[in-house]
Amino acid sequence: MEEHGLIHGWAAPFYGPQGREAYVTYSFGREIIASDADSLRQLTDKTEIFHNKMVRLAERGESSIPSLSNRENEVLLWIARGKSNSDIATILDISGSSVDTYVRRIFEKLSVNHRIAAILKGLHLGLVRL
C-alpha cells in the first residue's frame, strides 16, 4: 500500500450477518500513536456499529420474503434434503410433472435458477430449516 501513499493508518475486518463483510481502513498523512489501546478499541466498536447499521439499511431495500404454498414449502424441504424430483414425487404421492411445476414455481418466487440457489435462499430467508 506504500506505493499508493498509504503508510500510516488503521485497518480492520468486520463480519456481519449473512456473510456481509467489510474491510475498513483509515489512512493518515502522519503516524498516529497506536499506544492508546482504549481509543483504538472505541474506534473499532464504533466502526462495527456503523457496519451493522449499513447491513440493516441494505436489508431494508431487499424484497420481502416470498410466500410459498404449503406444497411448495414441502418440495423445497425435500430439495434441501437432497431428494430428486422423482424421489419427491414418490414421497409426496404426486406425479413427477406436479413436482416439476412446484420446482419451477419455487425457482420463480425465489428468483433463482437452480436447486442449490433455492436451498441457500430458502435457508437465508428462514423458509427451510435443516
C-alpha positions in Angstrom: 0.0 0.0 0.0 3.0 2.3 0.4 3.2 2.8 -3.4 -0.2 4.5 -3.1 0.9 6.7 -0.3 -0.9 4.7 2.4 1.8 4.4 5.0 0.1 5.4 8.3 -3.3 4.3 9.4 -5.6 1.7 10.8 -7.5 -1.2 9.2 -9.8 -3.9 10.5 -12.2 -6.6 9.1 -15.8 -6.6 10.1 -18.2 -9.5 9.8 -22.0 -9.0 9.6 -24.9 -11.4 9.3 -25.5 -13.5 6.2 -21.8 -13.1 5.2 -22.0 -9.3 4.9 -18.3 -8.5 5.4 -16.3 -5.2 5.2 -12.7 -4.2 5.5 -12.4 -0.7 6.8 -9.2 1.4 6.5 -8.3 4.9 7.7 -5.2 6.5 6.2 -3.4 9.4 7.7 -0.6 11.7 6.4 1.4 11.1 9.5 1.9 8.3 12.1 -0.7 8.0 14.7 0.0 6.9 18.2 -1.1 3.3 18.5 -0.4 3.1 22.2 -3.8 4.4 23.1 -5.5 1.0 23.1 -8.7 2.4 24.6 -9.1 4.9 21.7 -8.4 2.2 19.1 -11.0 -0.1 20.8 -13.6 2.7 20.7 -12.8 3.3 17.0 -13.2 -0.4 16.3 -16.5 -0.6 18.3 -18.0 2.4 16.6 -16.9 1.2 13.1 -18.6 -2.2 13.8 -21.8 -0.4 14.9 -21.6 1.6 11.6 -21.1 -1.6 9.6 -24.0 -3.4 11.2 -26.3 -0.3 10.7 -25.3 -0.3 7.0 -26.2 -4.0 6.7 -29.6 -3.4 8.2 -30.2 -0.5 5.8 -29.2 -2.6 2.9 -31.5 -5.4 4.0 -34.5 -3.0 4.1 -34.1 -2.5 0.4 -34.3 -6.2 -0.2 -37.6 -7.7 -1.2 -39.8 -9.2 1.4 -39.9 -12.9 2.0 -41.8 -14.7 -0.9 -44.9 -16.6 0.0 -44.7 -20.3 -0.8 -47.7 -22.6 -0.7 -47.7 -25.4 1.8 -46.8 -27.9 -1.0 -44.1 -25.6 -2.4 -42.6 -25.5 1.2 -42.7 -29.3 1.3 -41.0 -29.6 -2.0 -38.3 -27.1 -1.0 -37.7 -29.0 2.2 -37.2 -32.3 0.2 -34.9 -30.5 -2.2 -32.9 -29.3 0.7 -32.6 -32.8 2.0 -31.1 -33.9 -1.3 -34.0 -35.6 -2.9 -34.5 -35.8 -6.7 -37.8 -34.8 -8.3 -38.8 -38.4 -8.8 -38.0 -39.1 -5.1 -40.1 -36.2 -4.1 -43.0 -37.4 -6.2 -42.9 -40.8 -4.5 -42.6 -39.3 -1.0 -45.5 -36.9 -1.5 -47.5 -39.3 -3.7 -47.9 -36.9 -6.5 -46.9 -37.0 -10.2 -43.5 -36.1 -11.4 -44.9 -33.4 -13.6 -46.5 -31.8 -10.5 -43.1 -31.8 -8.7 -41.6 -30.2 -11.8 -44.3 -27.5 -11.7 -43.7 -26.9 -8.0 -39.9 -26.6 -8.5 -40.4 -24.1 -11.3 -42.7 -22.0 -9.1 -40.2 -22.1 -6.2 -37.4 -21.0 -8.6 -39.6 -18.2 -9.8 -40.7 -17.0 -6.4 -37.2 -17.1 -5.0 -35.7 -15.6 -8.2 -33.2 -18.5 -8.6 -32.2 -20.8 -11.4 -31.0 -24.0 -9.7 -31.6 -26.2 -6.7 -28.5 -25.1 -4.7 -29.5 -21.5 -5.0 -33.1 -22.3 -3.9 -31.8 -24.1 -0.9 -29.4 -21.3 0.1 -32.0 -18.6 -0.4 -34.6 -20.7 1.5 -32.2 -21.1 4.4 -31.3 -17.3 4.3 -35.0 -16.3 4.3 -35.9 -18.9 7.0 -38.1 -20.9 4.7 -36.1 -24.0 5.2 -34.6 -25.4 8.4 -32.4 -28.4 8.3 
